[in-house]
Amino acid sequence: ELIKQHADRLIAFASIQPLHENALEEVTWAKNHGFSGIGEIHPQAQGFSLGDSSWQEILEHIRDWSFPINLHVTEPVSGTYPGKIDTPLGDYIEMAAHWPDQAFILAHLGGLIPLHVHSPEMEKTLANVYYDCAAIPLLYNPSVLKQVVETVGPEKILFATDYPLRVFPRDQKEPNFTQSVDFVQGSGLTEEQLRLVFSSNAKRLFNV
């Protein structure tokens, strides 16, 4: 209902459980009702791996849809925190390589995949991968965003917040977007790079 009421303002992704017997029907329903992608998907928390047949069937099902997929990724060497579930970065790389025409958005800067496995060959492998900056103030200093941009280019980064999570728990009594915006603006990116991250990249990816 909200998508229909505010089509000029809202782009929605559908959260699905790939292991459910009606998963393909759910994805089709979502597309037919105005959703623009799938996610956030958290394979480890949802009890499947990216190589499972149930997930591969979904990727095959949406092959021709231009339907981006957002997936949770955890940085493997960061400290332990409540709710942390390690995610094998190699599985994401293998998935991106196997489905080169499918757009993937890896949340939380993709667990810093760009910094862990950067090479010219890997750049080609991950050409279909974008990285959002949801909740990164909980893990990193603002400078990490500039490092990732210098590695993969500003065209691959999407502004995100993880709202309503309080990503500045010491300072926030209520969640808001303002501090997340300030965090990205303080990362050392140029005005043109910030324009891409905050706006242009998403418009291009979502064809709006």
C-alpha positions in Angstrom: 0.0 0.0 0.0 2.8 2.4 0.8 4.6 1.7 -2.5 1.4 2.6 -4.4 0.7 5.7 -2.3 4.3 7.1 -2.5 5.7 5.6 -5.8 7.7 8.8 -6.3 9.5 8.4 -2.9 9.7 4.8 -1.9 11.6 1.8 -3.5 11.0 -1.4 -1.5 12.8 -4.7 -1.3 11.1 -7.9 -0.3 12.5 -10.0 2.5 12.0 -13.7 1.8 13.0 -17.1 3.3 14.6 -19.1 0.5 13.9 -22.4 2.3 10.2 -21.9 2.3 8.3 -24.1 -0.1 6.5 -21.0 -1.6 9.6 -18.9 -1.9 9.4 -18.6 -5.7 5.7 -17.6 -5.5 6.6 -15.0 -2.9 9.2 -13.4 -5.1 6.8 -13.3 -8.0 4.1 -11.8 -5.8 6.6 -9.1 -4.7 7.5 -8.2 -8.2 3.9 -8.0 -9.3 3.1 -5.7 -6.4 5.7 -3.1 -7.1 8.8 -4.3 -5.1 12.1 -3.5 -6.8 14.5 -6.1 -5.3 15.1 -8.7 -2.6 16.6 -8.2 0.8 18.1 -7.9 3.2 19.0 -11.6 3.0 21.0 -13.1 5.8 21.9 -16.6 4.7 23.6 -17.8 8.0 20.8 -16.5 10.2 18.2 -17.9 7.8 19.7 -21.3 7.8 21.0 -21.7 4.2 24.1 -21.2 2.2 24.6 -19.3 -1.0 25.3 -22.5 -2.9 22.1 -24.2 -1.8 19.7 -25.3 -4.6 16.9 -23.3 -3.0 18.8 -20.1 -3.3 20.1 -20.9 -6.8 16.5 -21.5 -7.9 15.6 -18.0 -6.8 18.5 -16.5 -8.7 17.5 -18.5 -11.8 13.8 -17.4 -11.3 14.7 -13.7 -11.4 17.4 -13.9 -14.0 15.7 -11.5 -16.4 14.0 -9.2 -14.0 16.7 -6.5 -13.2 15.9 -7.2 -9.5 18.9 -6.3 -7.2 19.5 -8.4 -4.2 20.8 -7.0 -0.9 22.7 -9.4 1.4 24.0 -9.1 4.9 27.8 -9.5 5.2 29.9 -9.5 8.4 33.5 -8.4 8.4 35.5 -11.5 9.5 38.2 -10.0 11.7 36.1 -7.4 13.6 35.4 -7.8 17.3 32.6 -9.9 18.7 29.3 -8.1 19.3 25.7 -9.2 20.1 24.1 -10.8 17.1 27.3 -11.3 15.1 27.3 -14.3 12.8 30.3 -14.9 10.7 29.8 -15.0 7.0 32.2 -16.7 4.6 33.3 -14.0 2.2 34.3 -16.6 -0.4 30.7 -17.6 -0.9 29.7 -14.1 -1.9 32.6 -13.9 -4.4 31.7 -17.3 -5.9 28.0 -16.3 -6.2 28.9 -13.0 -7.9 31.2 -14.8 -10.4 28.5 -17.4 -11.2 25.8 -14.8 -11.8 27.6 -11.9 -13.5 24.4 -10.3 -14.8 22.7 -10.2 -11.4 23.2 -7.0 -9.3 24.1 -7.7 -5.7 24.3 -5.2 -2.9 26.5 -6.3 -0.1 25.5 -4.6 3.2 27.9 -3.0 5.6 30.6 -2.4 3.0 30.5 -6.1 2.0 32.5 -7.1 5.1 35.3 -5.1 3.5 35.6 -7.6 0.7 37.2 -4.9 -1.5 40.0 -4.5 0.9 40.6 -8.2 1.6 40.7 -9.5 -2.0 41.5 -6.6 -4.2 43.2 -7.4 -7.5 42.5 -6.6 -11.2 41.0 -10.1 -11.7 38.8 -9.7 -8.6 37.6 -6.3 -9.9 36.2 -8.1 -13.0 34.7 -10.9 -10.9 32.9 -8.3 -8.6 31.8 -6.0 -11.4 28.1 -6.7 -10.6 28.5 -6.0 -6.9 27.6 -2.8 -5.0 28.3 -2.1 -1.3 26.1 -0.2 1.1 27.3 1.6 4.2 24.5 0.6 6.6 25.6 0.6 10.3 29.3 1.1 9.5 29.7 3.7 12.3 29.3 0.8 14.7 32.4 -0.9 13.3 34.7 1.5 11.5 36.1 5.0 11.4 34.8 7.3 8.6 38.2 6.9 6.8 37.3 3.3 5.9 34.7 4.5 3.4 37.4 6.5 1.5 39.6 3.4 1.4 36.8 1.3 -0.2 36.0 4.1 -2.6 39.7 4.3 -3.6 39.7 0.6 -4.2 36.4 -0.1 -6.1 35.4 3.5 -7.2 32.6 5.7 -5.8 30.1 4.3 -8.3 29.9 1.1 -6.3 28.9 2.6 -2.9 25.3 3.2 -1.7 24.3 5.3 1.3 22.4 3.3 3.9 21.7 3.6 7.6 20.2 0.3 9.0 17.4 2.5 10.5 15.9 2.1 13.0 19.1 0.6 14.5 20.8 3.2 16.7 24.2 3.2 15.0 25.6 5.8 17.5 24.3 4.1 20.7 26.3 6.4 23.0 24.8 9.6 21.5 21.4 8.5 20.2 18.3 8.1 22.4 16.2 7.8 19.3 17.4 6.6 15.8 17.8 9.2 13.1 19.5 9.6 9.7 21.3 12.8 10.5 24.4 11.4 12.2 24.7 8.7 9.5 24.7 11.5 6.9 27.3 13.4 8.8 29.5 10.3 9.2 29.6 9.8 5.4 30.2 13.5 4.7 33.1 13.4 7.2 34.8 10.4 5.4 37.0 12.6 3.2 35.1 12.0 -0.1 34.8 14.7 -2.6 31.6 16.5 -3.4 31.2 14.6 -6.6 31.9 11.3 -4.8 29.3 12.2 -2.2 26.7 13.0 -4.8 27.2 9.5 -6.3 27.0 7.8 -2.9 24.0 9.7 -1.7 22.0 9.8 -4.9 23.2 9.0 -8.3 24.3 5.4 -7.8 21.0 4.4 -6.5 19.1 6.2 -9.3 21.2 4.3 -11.8 20.8 1.0 -10.1 17.1 1.3 -9.7 16.4 2.9 -13.0 14.7 6.0 -11.6 
